[in-house]
Structure formats: C-alpha cells, structure tokens
C-alpha cells in the first residue's frame, strides 16, 4: 500500500509538478524579457514607452512627420548607408543604398531625393515617384523639402568640381538657378540666406531672387520667428533684423552665444565681451534682464535657464519649474523637454511631470550626442529628443527596457508604505 502511494506521489511530481515548474520558469522568462531590447541602437518609442522598431538603427533618423513616416538610416562597417522610410508600425516601406537625403527634422511630402548620381526625383507619401529628371552636369544633393516654397540643392560640376547652390520647385524646375557660393533653405518667411557671388558675403533673398536690402554680412542666421541675427565684420558684434532688412537692435550682441532668430516672441542674448544672458522682445527691448549663466529658447511660454541651477522661467522671468537638473532642454512642439540627471536623461511635460524618468543615454556608443544639438558648457538648451507627433527617438542599450514613471496612486502608496516603515 505504501509502495503504491509512493509511486502515485512520484507520478504526480513527474507529470504535474515538474511540468508546472518548467512552465512557470518559461512564462517568467518571457515576462522578464518582455520589452527588452536585443541590441544597442536608436529606437522609436511612443509616449507610453512602447518600442516601435524591433531592430535598432545605428544612426539617428527623423521624427515621424504628419503622414506618419520617418526617415531612418543604418550604416555598415564599410560605411555604406542603407536609408529608407519607416511607418508607425515599425515597418520599413522603402530602402535604398547610399541614398542622398539630408532631412533636417521632420519632413513633408512631396519630397525631393537623389537616388543615384545626377538623378533627382520627387516622391509622394506612398513613395511613388511623381517626377524624375536627370542632370548630367554634376552630382546633386538635396537639403530641404518644398514646405517653404522651394528645395535647396547643390550641384558639384563634374568638369570643374566647383559647387553652386540653387532652388528647385516640386516640378523639378529651377526657381533660382545654381549660382550661390553658399545658401540656407527658405524659411516660413519665404526668405533665404545666400552668399552673393559678387563679393562672397551673405545676404537675404526672396523667392524671386531679389535681395531684401543692400546690406551684406560676414555671418548670418536663417530667419526664425520673423527675425534673423547678422554680423557685419569678422571681429564685429551682431544685431537683429526684421523681414524688411531693418535693424531692431544695435550691433551689440555676441553672434555665437545669442539666439538665431526669435521664438515665442523672445530671443535670448549675450552682449559681446560681457558675461550673462538675458532676453529681448520683438521691439528689441530688454524684456528679462541679464541675470543668467546660460539660457535657451522660449517654447510653450517657458524657457530653460541656468542660475545657480537649471530651471524653467516664464516671460516675466519667474521660475515655474524647478528641480535637481544638471542639463535641461527647450520644450518640443508636443510639449516635452529633455532633463539630464546623473548622465542619463528623461522627459518631462509642461507641468514638470515625468513622461519618462532619467534612463536614456546622452551619448551613443560612438560618443555622438543623442540630442540634435547640445549648446554650450553650462548645459542649457539641449534640444528635446525629437518628441513629435506622439513619438520620440531614444538610444537604448542591449537588454534595456523603457521604464514608465509610477502613477500618482502608486507614488502615494509607496510614500505611505515608506512613512509606515520609518515610523
């Protein structure tokens, strides 16, 4: 009887308990690895922390545009570019080898591309070719889309190797023939900065190629928010001009340290040969006195600044978001900003609440900054990590899982448990 009982027990252990334990281990292993990345690289995540692309990219692409498409790039050890487009499901919907495409931020369709040397094409949001033309005189390169009226392109002539810049429309007809020694894309103001071939200095032109004034400059920014920053001489100071080419300030600012244009009707400025930052308004008047060690652009009514520590201020100069931040960024179009603590960054909203607590690397494994731009040594104005249209691009290490912050009730419960434990 006892022998039969032992055999029954052994059978239960062998056929029930052991399989149950194995199944538990298997399920726990799946749960533990759920959401973990398989290798280092750039990933697209939504605001809930869901990773969109299972296979990472080793070079940073663009945010998703309004059509739900992002430009992505992988680079092999042989430096071959595999460029393409990805939808919000993480599917690559078009891939090209050594594709010549230089998007600056999110891009719009129709878009201009140069798939092979001397060939220029315009594609729609389904990646169908609308227009295709061959320019046999040289190598073409595209720098902007058509959202502001024309695309900036350069041509490197085969015979002379000289490079000239011009502008094409969506029918691939020249709006302005290649004639400029250097150029920036057209902005929302329908103005572009170009180098005048007559004197090698910068000026501003409209869509007809007419200069807005007779002034020429040693250094300029593009127009932004209706204004541009200009510097006349190599050792000179900078001033702001409006779209008519009229000065709204005197030549008193440090070009490299002052804001290139305006945002939210304000611009941070630093006087040449003087310490500290302040803000001017669109009348060129000092709106917030020189009182900051570093400063960044206004967005959503707030700007990142550094006093003794990094904080956010409103347009009256009052602190509105405070925290133990070592580096902070301006708010993106979607209303999110990057915050760095202990060499990792997280993302906050305009209320100062965490969207993602600090967990992402500031630099990738090539020591390239993940941010689009990191200004200055004081750590202000790190551009938000491309949080646009509900998604952002982050650099994740192998095995890393995106962590969402605790909900309010969970934070309350944790605090209660901690207070009871201490008591």
C-alpha positions in Angstrom: 0.0 0.0 0.0 2.8 2.4 1.0 4.7 1.4 -2.2 1.7 2.3 -4.4 1.3 5.6 -2.6 4.9 6.5 -3.2 4.5 5.6 -6.9 1.4 7.8 -7.1 3.3 10.7 -5.5 6.3 10.2 -7.9 3.9 10.3 -10.9 2.2 13.5 -9.6 5.6 15.1 -9.2 6.8 13.9 -12.6 3.7 14.6 -14.7 2.2 17.6 -12.8 4.6 19.4 -10.5 7.8 19.4 -12.7 5.9 20.5 -15.9 4.2 23.2 -13.9 7.5 24.5 -12.6 9.0 24.4 -16.1 6.0 26.3 -17.4 6.3 28.9 -14.6 10.0 29.4 -15.4 9.2 29.7 -19.1 6.4 32.3 -18.5 8.5 34.3 -16.1 11.4 34.3 -18.6 9.1 35.7 -21.2 7.7 38.3 -18.8 11.1 39.3 -17.6 12.4 39.8 -21.2 9.3 41.5 -22.4 10.1 44.9 -23.9 13.8 44.4 -23.6 16.0 45.5 -26.5 18.1 42.9 -28.3 21.0 45.2 -29.1 22.3 48.8 -28.8 20.9 51.5 -31.1 18.3 54.1 -31.8 14.7 53.2 -31.2 11.4 54.9 -31.7 9.1 54.9 -28.7 5.6 56.3 -28.2 4.6 58.3 -25.1 3.5 55.1 -23.4 7.0 53.6 -23.7 6.2 51.1 -26.4 9.2 50.4 -28.7 8.1 50.7 -32.4 11.1 49.2 -34.2 12.3 45.8 -33.1 15.6 46.2 -35.0 17.6 49.3 -34.0 19.3 51.9 -36.2 22.9 52.8 -35.6 22.4 56.3 -36.9 19.7 58.8 -35.9 16.8 59.4 -38.3 14.0 61.9 -38.2 10.8 62.1 -36.1 7.6 60.9 -37.7 6.1 63.5 -39.9 2.4 64.4 -40.2 1.9 61.5 -42.6 3.2 59.0 -40.0 6.5 58.3 -41.8 10.1 58.7 -40.5 13.4 58.7 -42.4 15.8 56.1 -41.0 19.3 55.1 -41.6 21.7 52.2 -41.0 25.4 52.4 -41.7 27.5 49.3 -42.2 31.1 48.8 -41.2 32.0 49.6 -44.8 30.3 53.0 -44.3 27.5 52.0 -46.7 24.3 53.9 -46.0 21.1 52.0 -46.1 18.5 54.7 -46.0 14.8 54.3 -46.1 11.4 55.2 -44.6 9.5 53.6 -41.7 5.8 53.8 -40.7 4.4 53.9 -37.2 4.1 50.1 -37.2 7.9 49.8 -37.4 7.8 48.5 -40.9 10.4 49.7 -43.5 8.4 50.8 -46.5 11.3 51.7 -48.7 15.1 51.2 -48.5 17.9 52.4 -50.7 21.7 52.0 -50.7 23.7 55.3 -50.3 20.5 57.3 -50.7 21.3 61.0 -50.8 18.9 62.6 -48.4 19.6 65.2 -45.7 16.4 65.9 -43.8 16.5 68.5 -41.0 13.9 67.4 -38.5 10.5 66.1 -39.6 9.9 66.4 -43.4 6.9 66.7 -45.6 5.6 65.1 -48.8 6.0 65.5 -51.7 9.8 65.2 -51.0 12.9 65.5 -53.1 15.5 62.8 -53.2 18.6 61.9 -55.3 18.7 58.1 -55.6 21.7 58.0 -57.9 24.3 60.4 -59.2 22.8 63.1 -61.4 19.2 61.9 -60.9 16.7 63.9 -58.9 13.2 62.6 -58.0 10.1 63.8 -56.2 8.2 61.2 -54.2 4.8 61.2 -52.6 3.8 59.8 -49.2 3.4 56.3 -50.7 7.0 56.6 -52.0 5.7 56.7 -55.6 7.9 58.7 -57.9 5.9 61.8 -59.2 8.7 63.5 -61.2 12.1 62.3 -62.2 14.8 64.3 -64.0 18.5 63.7 -64.9 21.0 66.4 -64.5 24.1 65.3 -66.4 26.4 68.2 -65.4 27.3 67.1 -61.9 26.5 65.5 -58.6 23.3 66.8 -57.0 22.5 67.0 -53.2 19.2 68.0 -51.6 18.9 69.8 -48.3 15.3 70.7 -47.7 11.7 69.9 -48.7 9.2 72.0 -50.5 7.3 73.1 -47.4 8.6 76.7 -47.7 8.2 77.0 -51.5 11.4 75.5 -52.9 14.0 72.9 -52.1 17.6 73.9 -51.6 20.0 71.8 -53.7 23.7 71.9 -54.6 25.4 70.7 -57.7 29.1 69.7 -57.9 30.1 70.1 -61.5 32.0 67.2 -63.0 34.4 69.3 -65.1 35.4 72.0 -62.7 34.5 70.4 -59.3 33.0 73.8 -58.2 29.9 73.7 -56.1 26.9 76.0 -56.6 23.6 76.2 -54.8 20.1 76.8 -56.2 16.4 76.1 -55.6 14.0 73.7 -57.3 10.2 73.5 -57.1 8.1 70.4 -56.8 8.1 70.0 -60.7 11.9 70.0 -60.6 12.1 73.3 -62.4 14.7 75.9 -61.3 13.1 78.6 -59.1 16.6 80.0 -58.8 19.5 78.6 -60.9 22.6 77.3 -59.2 24.6 80.5 -58.7 25.3 81.0 -55.0 28.5 80.1 -53.3 26.6 79.0 -50.2 22.9 79.0 -49.1 20.4 78.1 -46.4 16.9 76.7 -47.1 13.9 79.1 -47.4 12.1 79.6 -44.1 8.5 80.2 -43.3 9.1 83.9 -44.0 9.9 82.8 -47.6 13.4 84.3 -47.3 16.7 82.5 -47.6 20.3 83.5 -46.7 22.8 83.1 -49.6 26.4 84.0 -50.3 26.5 86.7 -53.0 28.8 85.5 -55.8 29.9 89.2 -56.4 31.6 89.7 -53.0 31.5 86.4 -51.1 29.3 87.9 -48.4 25.9 86.8 -47.0 22.6 88.5 -47.9 18.9 87.6 -47.8 16.8 86.9 -50.9 13.1 86.4 -51.6 11.5 83.7 -53.8 12.3 85.9 -56.9 16.0 86.0 -56.0 15.8 89.7 -55.0 17.9 90.8 -52.0 15.7 92.4 -49.3 18.3 95.2 -48.7 21.7 96.4 -49.9 23.5 95.1 -46.8 25.9 92.2 -46.9 27.2 90.4 -43.9 30.1 88.3 -42.8 27.9 85.9 -40.8 24.1 85.4 -40.6 21.4 83.1 -39.3 18.3 82.0 -41.1 15.1 83.8 -40.3 13.1 82.4 -37.4 10.1 83.9 -35.8 10.3 86.8 -38.2 13.9 87.9 -37.3 17.5 87.0 -38.1 20.8 87.6 -36.4 23.6 89.2 -38.5 27.2 90.2 -38.1 28.9 92.6 -40.5 32.6 92.2 -39.8 34.8 89.3 -38.9 35.5 90.7 -35.4 32.3 92.7 -35.2 29.2 92.5 -33.0 25.8 91.2 -34.0 22.3 92.7 -34.4 18.8 91.5 -35.3 16.9 92.5 -38.4 13.3 92.0 -39.5 12.0 90.6 -42.8 12.3 94.1 -44.4 16.0 94.1 -43.6 15.5 96.8 -41.0 17.5 96.7 -37.7 15.5 96.3 -34.5 18.7 96.4 -32.3 22.1 97.9 -32.4 25.3 95.8 -33.1 25.9 94.8 -29.5 25.5 91.1 -29.3 27.8 88.0 -29.4 26.8 86.1 -32.5 27.8 82.7 -31.4 26.1 82.9 -28.0 22.9 84.7 -28.9 19.7 83.1 -30.3 19.5 82.7 -34.1 16.1 84.4 -34.5 13.1 84.5 -32.2 10.7 82.0 -30.7 7.5 82.8 -28.8 8.3 86.5 -29.5 11.5 86.4 -27.4 15.2 85.8 -28.0 18.0 85.1 -25.5 21.0 87.3 -26.0 24.5 87.8 -24.7 26.3 91.1 -25.0 29.7 90.9 -26.7 32.6 90.7 -24.3 30.2 90.6 -21.3 29.0 87.8 -19.1 25.5 86.6 -18.6 22.3 86.1 -20.6 19.0 87.9 -20.9 16.0 88.1 -23.2 14.8 90.8 -25.7 11.3 91.2 -27.2 10.4 91.9 -30.8 10.8 95.6 -30.3 14.5 95.0 -29.5 13.9 95.9 -25.8 15.4 94.1 -22.9 12.4 92.0 -21.5 14.3 90.0 -18.9 17.5 91.5 -17.5 20.9 89.9 -17.9 20.9 87.6 -14.9 21.5 84.0 -16.2 24.7 82.0 -16.6 23.1 80.3 -19.6 19.8 80.5 -21.5 17.7 78.7 -24.1 14.7 79.3 -26.4 11.2 80.0 -25.3 8.6 77.4 -26.2 5.1 76.9 -24.7 5.7 80.2 -22.7 8.7 78.8 -20.9 12.5 78.8 -21.4 15.3 76.8 -19.9 17.9 78.9 -18.0 20.7 78.4 -15.6 21.2 80.5 -12.5 22.8 78.6 -9.6 21.0 75.6 -11.1 18.9 74.8 -14.2 15.2 75.9 -14.0 12.4 77.0 -16.3 11.2 80.6 -16.4 8.1 82.3 -17.8 8.2 85.5 -19.9 8.2 87.6 -16.7 11.4 85.9 -15.6 9.7 83.9 -12.8 10.7 80.3 -12.0 7.9 78.0 -13.0 9.6 74.5 -13.0 12.3 73.7 -10.5 14.2 70.5 -9.8 17.6 68.9 -9.3 18.5 69.2 -13.0 22.1 69.2 -14.4 21.0 69.8 -18.0 17.7 70.9 -19.4 16.2 71.4 -22.9 13.5 73.5 -24.5 10.0 72.1 -24.9 9.3 70.5 -28.2 6.2 71.1 -30.4 4.4 68.3 -28.5 5.2 70.0 -25.2 8.0 67.7 -23.9 11.6 68.6 -22.8 14.7 66.6 -22.1 16.1 66.6 -18.5 19.5 65.2 -17.6 20.3 63.8 -14.2 23.5 61.8 -13.4 24.4 61.4 -17.1 21.0 59.9 -18.0 18.1 61.9 -19.5 14.4 61.7 -19.0 11.5 63.6 -20.5 9.0 65.9 -18.7 5.8 67.7 -19.8 5.0 71.4 -19.5 3.6 70.7 -15.9 7.0 69.4 -14.8 5.7 65.8 -14.6 7.8 63.0 -15.8 6.8 61.3 -19.0 9.9 59.1 -18.7 12.2 59.2 -15.7 16.0 59.6 -16.4 17.1 56.3 -18.1 18.3 57.2 -21.6 22.0 57.7 -22.6 23.0 61.2 -23.5 25.6 59.8 -26.0 25.5 56.7 -28.1 28.3 54.1 -28.4 30.1 56.2 -31.0 30.2 59.1 -28.4 27.9 61.1 -30.6 25.3 63.1 -28.8 21.8 61.7 -29.0 20.3 65.2 -29.0 20.0 67.1 -32.2 22.1 69.9 -30.6 23.9 70.4 -27.4 24.7 74.0 -26.8 27.4 75.2 -24.5 29.2 74.0 -21.5 26.5 75.1 -19.0 24.1 72.5 -20.2 21.1 74.6 -21.2 19.1 74.3 -24.5 19.8 70.7 -25.2 17.1 70.3 -27.9 14.3 68.0 -26.8 14.9 64.5 -28.2 12.6 64.9 -31.1 9.3 64.3 -29.3 7.0 65.0 -32.2 3.6 63.6 -33.3 3.4 61.4 -30.2 6.8 59.6 -30.7 10.4 60.2 -29.8 13.8 58.8 -30.7 16.0 57.4 -27.9 19.2 55.5 -27.7 18.8 52.2 -25.8 21.4 49.7 -24.7 21.1 45.9 -25.2 18.7 44.4 -22.7 17.2 47.8 -21.7 13.5 48.2 -21.1 11.8 51.5 -21.2 10.5 52.4 -17.7 7.4 54.5 -17.2 7.1 56.6 -14.1 4.9 55.5 -11.3 1.3 56.6 -11.4 0.0 59.1 -8.9 -1.8 56.4 -6.8 1.3 54.2 -6.8 3.5 57.1 -5.7 1.0 57.8 -2.9 1.0 54.1 -1.9 4.8 54.0 -2.0 5.1 57.1 0.1 2.6 55.7 2.7 4.5 52.4 2.9 7.7 54.3 3.4 6.3 56.5 6.1 4.9 53.5 7.9 8.3 51.7 7.6 10.1 54.7 9.0 7.6 55.1 11.9 
